[in-house]
Amino acid sequence: MFRAMIVEDERPILDLMKVLVGQNSNYSIVGAFTNPVEALANLQELQPDIVFIDVEMPRMNGLQLAVHIHEQLGQAEIVFTTAYKDYALEAFEVSALDYILKPVTPQAIQRVTGRLFKHRTTHIPAETVKSSFSIRCFGEFEVLNPEGLPVHFRTRRTEELFAYLLCHPGRYISKWKLIDLLWQDAKGERGLSNLHNTLYLLKKVLKENKIPMSIQKLNDGYRLDTANKQYDLLQYHQLQQVHSEGRLTTEQAEELCSLYQGPLLEGKNYLWKIPLEEAFFKQYTAMVRELAAAELTAGNGAAAELRLEQYLSLYPLEEEMNRLLISMYRGRGALENIDRRYEQFEAACKNELGLELPPEIKNEWLQAH
C-alpha cells in the first residue's frame, strides 16, 4: 500500500480528492493539506510515497512545491492536478509521474496507480497489485477487463444489451421489452432467437474477460446481478437515492459530481438512452448549481468558479452557466477570465451551431470593459 499526501488549497476539492484516492485500496492517505507550506513542513514526518498536488496555489504554487519535495524526499512521486492543460510541459520538467486534468476521476487515479507500480525501483510482486475490471457509462462507454484491456463485444447488439442492463442494474426486464428495444422489426420466434443468441454471446464475453457479473433468468425476463461490484452509473444511482432522501453530505455531493464525466453512453446512438441521458443531465446540472451556490454563500468563489469551468468543459454551449460564470468573474474584476470565457463560448457557438453569440452575452462582455 502506498502512502499518499494530497495538497489542494480549495477545501471542497481537497475533500473530494480524499474520497477518490481513499476509495482506491492501493493507497493510505497520510496527510491532506490546503496550505503547501504546511505540507512541506510535515513532509519528513509523513514520508509519503506519492503526493497529489494542485498546480495553482497561493504562497507557493504546485511546481515550486514539487521542487522542494524532490529536494527533501527524492523518492516521492509527484502527480499534478489542475483544471488547465497549460502546465503539462512544466509538470514533466520537474519529473512528475503523471498530470491529471480536473475533474479527477477514479479511472484517472487507477491509471496513476498502474504507473506508480511500474515506476517503483523496488520490486513488488505482481500479486500485490489489486487489479479490477472497470466500467464507465458516463462519457464514452468503456469496459475494461482486470488487465486494463478493452472488452471486445462480438456484435453491436451484444454491446447494446449489456449497456441497457448496466443502466437498469438489478431490475427485472421482460424478454419482450428487450426484443422491442433491440429488434423492433423482429417478431415472435425470430425475436426470441435473436435475444437468446445475444444473451449467450454476452455471457461468454463476461466469462472470458473475468467480469464478475451475471445475467439471471426470472420467469419471462432477465436481470443483471452486479455481484456488489461498483461502476460509475451504479454509484451515481446510489448517491441519487441518498440525495432524494435528503441525507446527502457535501462529501457525497462532490463524489456524485465527480462520477458524471459526460453524457450517458456518449457516442452511442441507442434510442432508449435519450430520456435517461436527459434526466441525468438535468440532475447533474442541478447538483452543480446547488454546490456552486453553497460555495458562493460560504465565500469560496474560487471553488464555485472551478466547478462551473468543469461543467462547461462538458457542455460549452450551456448559456445559463456561461452567463453565471462571467458574472462571477465580473464580480471580482477578472477581465482576462471574462475574455477567455467569452472567446471559448463564441468559438463553441460558431463551430458547433454555426451561430453568433446571444446578444445578452455580448452585452455582459461589453459591460465588463
C-alpha positions as CSV (number, residue, x, y, z in Angstrom):
1,M,0.0,0.0,0.0
2,F,1.3,3.4,-0.9
3,R,1.4,6.4,1.5
4,A,-0.3,9.3,-0.2
5,M,-0.3,13.0,0.6
6,I,-2.7,15.5,-1.0
7,V,-2.1,19.2,-1.3
8,E,-5.1,21.3,-2.6
9,D,-5.8,24.8,-1.5
10,E,-9.6,24.6,-2.0
11,R,-11.2,22.7,0.9
12,P,-14.1,21.2,-1.1
13,I,-11.7,19.9,-3.8
14,L,-9.4,18.6,-1.1
15,D,-12.3,16.6,0.4
16,L,-13.2,15.2,-3.0
17,M,-9.6,14.1,-3.6
18,K,-9.6,12.4,-0.2
19,V,-12.6,10.4,-1.4
20,L,-11.2,9.5,-4.8
21,V,-7.8,8.5,-3.5
22,G,-9.1,6.9,-0.3
23,Q,-11.5,4.6,-2.2
24,N,-8.6,3.0,-4.1
25,S,-7.4,0.2,-1.9
26,N,-3.8,0.7,-3.0
27,Y,-3.5,3.9,-1.0
28,S,-3.3,5.0,2.6
29,I,-3.7,8.8,3.0
30,V,-1.2,10.0,5.5
31,G,-1.7,13.8,5.1
32,A,-4.1,16.3,3.4
33,F,-3.3,20.0,3.3
34,T,-4.7,23.2,2.0
35,N,-1.5,25.1,2.7
36,P,1.6,24.0,0.7
37,V,4.0,25.5,3.3
38,E,2.3,23.3,6.0
39,A,2.5,20.3,3.7
40,L,6.2,20.8,3.2
41,A,6.8,21.2,7.0
42,N,5.2,17.8,7.6
43,L,6.9,16.0,4.7
44,Q,9.8,14.4,6.6
45,E,7.5,13.1,9.3
46,L,4.8,11.7,6.9
47,Q,7.2,10.2,4.4
48,P,4.7,9.9,1.5
49,D,5.4,7.6,-1.5
50,I,3.2,9.8,-3.7
51,V,2.0,13.4,-3.5
52,F,-1.1,14.7,-5.4
53,I,-0.5,18.5,-5.9
54,D,-2.8,21.2,-7.2
55,V,-0.8,23.4,-9.6
56,E,-2.3,26.8,-8.9
57,M,-2.0,27.7,-5.2
58,P,-1.2,30.9,-3.3
59,R,2.1,31.5,-1.5
60,M,3.7,28.6,-3.3
61,N,2.4,27.0,-6.5
62,G,2.5,23.3,-7.2
63,L,5.5,23.3,-9.4
64,Q,7.6,25.1,-6.7
65,L,6.3,22.7,-4.1
66,A,7.3,19.7,-6.2
67,V,10.9,21.0,-6.5
68,H,11.1,21.3,-2.7
69,I,9.6,17.8,-2.2
70,H,12.2,16.3,-4.6
71,E,15.0,18.1,-2.7
72,Q,13.8,16.8,0.7
73,L,12.3,13.4,-0.3
74,G,13.8,12.3,-3.6
75,Q,11.9,9.0,-3.8
76,A,8.4,10.6,-3.5
77,E,6.4,10.6,-6.8
78,I,4.6,13.7,-7.9
79,V,1.1,13.8,-9.6
80,F,-0.2,17.3,-10.6
81,T,-3.9,18.1,-10.7
82,T,-5.3,21.1,-12.5
83,A,-8.2,22.4,-14.5
84,Y,-5.9,23.7,-17.2
85,K,-3.7,21.9,-19.8
86,D,-1.2,24.8,-20.0
87,Y,1.1,23.3,-17.3
88,A,1.7,19.9,-18.8
89,L,5.2,20.6,-20.1
90,E,6.4,22.3,-17.0
91,A,4.9,19.4,-14.9
92,F,7.1,16.8,-16.7
93,E,10.1,19.1,-16.5
94,V,10.0,18.5,-12.7
95,S,9.8,14.7,-13.2
96,A,6.1,14.3,-12.4
97,L,4.8,10.8,-12.5
98,D,1.5,12.0,-14.1
99,Y,-0.7,15.0,-14.8
100,I,-4.4,14.8,-14.2
101,L,-6.9,17.3,-15.6
102,K,-9.8,18.1,-13.3
103,P,-12.4,16.9,-12.7
104,V,-10.4,14.0,-11.3
105,T,-12.0,10.6,-11.7
106,P,-11.5,7.1,-10.2
107,Q,-10.2,5.9,-13.6
108,A,-7.5,8.6,-13.5
109,I,-6.4,7.5,-10.0
110,Q,-6.3,3.9,-11.2
111,R,-4.1,5.0,-14.2
112,V,-1.8,6.7,-11.8
113,T,-1.7,3.6,-9.7
114,G,-0.6,1.5,-12.6
115,R,2.2,3.9,-13.5
116,L,3.3,4.0,-9.8
117,F,3.7,0.3,-9.6
118,K,5.7,0.2,-12.9
119,H,7.8,3.2,-11.8
120,R,8.9,2.0,-8.4
121,T,12.5,0.7,-8.4
122,T,11.8,-1.7,-5.5
123,H,10.5,-5.0,-6.9
124,I,6.9,-5.5,-6.0
125,P,5.3,-8.9,-6.6
126,A,2.6,-8.8,-9.3
127,E,0.0,-10.3,-6.9
128,T,0.2,-7.3,-4.7
129,V,-1.4,-5.1,-7.4
130,K,-5.1,-5.2,-6.8
131,S,-6.4,-5.1,-10.3
132,S,-10.1,-5.0,-11.1
133,F,-12.3,-4.6,-14.1
134,S,-13.6,-1.1,-14.9
135,I,-16.9,0.1,-16.5
136,R,-17.6,3.7,-17.5
137,C,-21.1,4.7,-18.7
138,F,-20.8,8.5,-18.3
139,G,-18.9,9.9,-21.2
140,E,-17.6,7.4,-23.7
141,F,-18.9,3.8,-22.9
142,E,-15.9,1.8,-21.8
143,V,-15.5,-1.7,-20.4
144,L,-12.0,-2.8,-19.3
145,N,-11.0,-6.3,-18.1
146,P,-8.9,-6.8,-15.0
147,E,-5.7,-6.4,-17.2
148,G,-6.9,-3.0,-18.3
149,L,-7.7,-4.1,-21.8
150,P,-10.9,-3.0,-23.6
151,V,-13.5,-5.7,-23.8
152,H,-14.4,-6.7,-27.3
153,F,-18.1,-7.4,-27.9
154,R,-18.8,-9.9,-30.7
155,T,-21.8,-7.9,-32.1
156,R,-23.2,-4.4,-31.8
157,R,-26.4,-5.8,-30.2
158,T,-24.3,-7.7,-27.6
159,E,-22.7,-4.4,-26.5
160,E,-26.1,-2.6,-26.6
161,L,-27.8,-5.3,-24.5
162,F,-25.0,-5.0,-21.8
163,A,-25.3,-1.2,-21.9
164,Y,-29.0,-1.4,-21.3
165,L,-28.7,-3.9,-18.4
166,L,-26.0,-1.6,-16.8
167,C,-28.4,1.3,-17.0
168,H,-31.0,-0.8,-15.1
169,P,-28.9,-2.8,-12.6
170,G,-30.8,-5.4,-10.6
171,R,-34.1,-4.7,-12.3
172,Y,-36.2,-7.4,-13.8
173,I,-36.8,-6.8,-17.6
174,S,-39.3,-8.7,-19.7
175,K,-37.8,-10.6,-22.6
176,W,-40.5,-9.0,-24.8
177,K,-39.4,-5.5,-23.8
178,L,-35.8,-6.3,-24.6
179,I,-36.8,-7.6,-28.1
180,D,-38.9,-4.5,-28.7
181,L,-35.9,-2.3,-27.7
182,L,-33.2,-4.0,-29.7
183,W,-35.0,-5.8,-32.6
184,Q,-38.0,-3.7,-33.4
185,D,-38.5,-5.5,-36.8
186,A,-38.1,-9.0,-35.4
187,K,-41.3,-10.6,-34.1
188,G,-42.2,-13.9,-32.5
189,E,-39.6,-16.7,-32.8
190,R,-37.2,-14.6,-34.7
191,G,-37.0,-12.0,-31.9
192,L,-36.6,-14.7,-29.3
193,S,-33.8,-16.3,-31.3
194,N,-32.0,-13.0,-31.6
195,L,-32.3,-12.4,-27.8
196,H,-31.2,-15.9,-26.8
197,N,-28.1,-15.7,-29.2
198,T,-27.2,-12.3,-27.9
199,L,-27.5,-13.3,-24.3
200,Y,-25.3,-16.3,-25.0
201,L,-22.6,-14.1,-26.6
202,L,-22.8,-11.6,-23.7
203,K,-22.5,-14.3,-21.0
204,K,-19.5,-15.7,-22.9
205,V,-17.8,-12.3,-23.2
206,L,-18.3,-11.6,-19.4
207,K,-16.8,-15.0,-18.5
208,E,-13.8,-14.7,-20.9
209,N,-13.0,-11.2,-19.6
210,K,-13.4,-12.2,-16.0
211,I,-16.2,-9.6,-15.4
212,P,-17.8,-10.9,-12.2
213,M,-21.4,-10.1,-13.2
214,S,-24.1,-12.5,-14.2
215,I,-27.4,-12.4,-16.1
216,Q,-30.1,-14.2,-14.3
217,K,-33.3,-15.6,-15.9
218,L,-36.5,-14.8,-14.0
219,N,-39.8,-16.2,-15.4
220,D,-40.1,-14.4,-18.8
221,G,-37.3,-11.9,-18.2
222,Y,-33.8,-11.2,-17.1
223,R,-31.9,-9.1,-14.6
224,L,-28.2,-8.1,-14.3
225,D,-26.7,-9.2,-11.0
226,T,-23.7,-6.9,-10.4
227,A,-22.4,-9.1,-7.6
228,N,-21.9,-5.9,-5.5
229,K,-19.3,-4.7,-7.9
230,Q,-19.3,-0.9,-8.4
231,Y,-19.2,1.2,-11.6
232,D,-19.9,4.8,-12.2
233,L,-23.6,4.6,-13.1
234,L,-24.4,2.3,-10.2
235,Q,-22.6,4.5,-7.7
236,Y,-24.4,7.5,-9.2
237,H,-27.8,5.8,-8.7
238,Q,-27.0,5.0,-5.1
239,L,-25.9,8.6,-4.3
240,Q,-29.0,10.0,-6.1
241,Q,-31.2,7.8,-3.8
242,V,-29.4,9.2,-0.8
243,H,-30.0,12.7,-2.2
244,S,-33.7,12.1,-2.8
245,E,-34.0,11.1,0.9
246,G,-32.3,14.4,2.0
247,R,-29.3,12.6,3.5
248,L,-26.6,13.6,1.0
249,T,-23.5,15.0,2.7
250,T,-21.2,17.6,1.0
251,E,-18.6,14.9,0.5
252,Q,-21.1,12.6,-1.2
253,A,-22.3,15.5,-3.4
254,E,-18.7,16.0,-4.5
255,E,-18.4,12.3,-5.3
256,L,-21.7,12.4,-7.2
257,C,-20.5,15.2,-9.4
258,S,-17.1,13.6,-10.0
259,L,-18.8,10.4,-11.3
260,Y,-20.5,12.4,-14.1
261,Q,-17.9,12.6,-16.9
262,G,-20.2,13.5,-19.8
263,P,-23.5,12.4,-21.4
264,L,-24.7,8.9,-20.8
265,L,-23.1,6.4,-23.2
266,E,-21.7,9.3,-25.3
267,G,-21.4,8.5,-29.0
268,K,-23.8,5.6,-28.9
269,N,-27.0,6.1,-30.9
270,Y,-29.3,4.0,-28.7
271,L,-32.8,5.4,-28.9
272,W,-33.7,4.1,-25.5
273,K,-31.0,6.1,-23.8
274,I,-32.3,9.5,-24.8
275,P,-34.7,10.1,-21.9
276,L,-32.2,8.6,-19.4
277,E,-29.4,10.9,-20.8
278,E,-31.7,14.0,-20.5
279,A,-32.6,13.0,-16.9
280,F,-29.0,12.6,-15.8
281,F,-28.0,15.8,-17.5
282,K,-30.7,17.7,-15.5
283,Q,-29.7,16.1,-12.3
284,Y,-26.0,16.9,-12.8
285,T,-26.8,20.5,-13.8
286,A,-29.0,21.0,-10.7
287,M,-26.3,19.5,-8.4
288,V,-23.6,21.7,-9.9
289,R,-25.8,24.8,-9.5
290,E,-26.6,23.8,-5.9
291,L,-22.9,23.2,-4.9
292,A,-21.8,26.4,-6.6
293,A,-24.4,28.4,-4.8
294,A,-23.3,26.9,-1.5
295,E,-19.7,27.7,-2.2
296,L,-20.5,31.3,-3.1
297,T,-22.6,31.6,0.2
298,A,-19.6,30.3,2.1
299,G,-17.3,32.9,0.5
300,N,-15.5,30.3,-1.6
301,G,-15.9,31.9,-5.0
302,A,-12.8,30.2,-6.5
303,A,-14.3,26.8,-5.9
304,A,-17.6,27.9,-7.4
305,E,-15.8,29.2,-10.5
306,L,-13.8,26.0,-10.9
307,R,-17.0,23.9,-10.6
308,L,-18.6,25.9,-13.4
309,E,-15.5,25.7,-15.6
310,Q,-15.5,21.9,-15.2
311,Y,-19.2,21.8,-16.1
312,L,-18.6,24.0,-19.2
313,S,-15.8,21.7,-20.3
314,L,-18.5,19.1,-20.8
315,Y,-21.3,21.4,-22.0
316,P,-19.7,24.5,-23.5
317,L,-22.9,25.7,-25.1
318,E,-25.0,26.0,-21.9
319,E,-25.9,29.7,-21.9
320,E,-27.1,30.0,-18.3
321,M,-23.9,28.5,-16.9
322,N,-21.7,30.7,-19.2
323,R,-23.6,33.8,-18.0
324,L,-23.3,32.8,-14.4
325,L,-19.5,32.2,-14.7
326,I,-19.0,35.5,-16.5
327,S,-21.0,37.2,-13.7
328,M,-18.7,35.7,-11.1
329,Y,-15.6,36.8,-13.0
330,R,-17.0,40.3,-13.3
331,G,-17.7,40.4,-9.6
332,R,-14.0,40.2,-8.8
333,G,-12.8,42.2,-11.8
334,A,-11.2,39.2,-13.6
335,L,-11.2,40.7,-17.1
336,E,-8.8,38.1,-18.5
337,N,-11.0,35.3,-17.4
338,I,-14.1,37.1,-18.9
339,D,-12.3,37.4,-22.2
340,R,-11.2,33.8,-22.2
341,R,-14.7,32.6,-21.4
342,Y,-16.3,34.9,-24.0
343,E,-13.9,33.6,-26.7
344,Q,-14.5,29.9,-25.7
345,F,-18.3,30.4,-25.8
346,E,-18.1,32.3,-29.1
347,A,-16.0,29.6,-30.7
348,A,-18.3,26.8,-29.5
349,C,-21.4,28.6,-30.9
350,K,-19.7,29.1,-34.3
351,N,-18.1,25.7,-34.6
352,E,-20.9,23.5,-33.2
353,L,-24.0,25.6,-34.1
354,G,-22.9,28.0,-36.8
355,L,-24.4,30.8,-34.8
356,E,-23.4,34.1,-33.3
357,L,-23.3,34.6,-29.6
358,P,-26.6,35.6,-27.9
359,P,-26.9,39.4,-27.5
360,E,-27.2,39.1,-23.7
361,I,-23.7,37.5,-23.5
362,K,-22.2,40.2,-25.8
363,N,-23.8,42.9,-23.6
364,E,-22.4,41.4,-20.4
365,W,-18.9,41.2,-22.0
366,L,-19.1,44.8,-23.2
367,Q,-20.3,46.0,-19.7
368,A,-17.3,44.2,-18.1
369,H,-15.0,46.5,-20.1
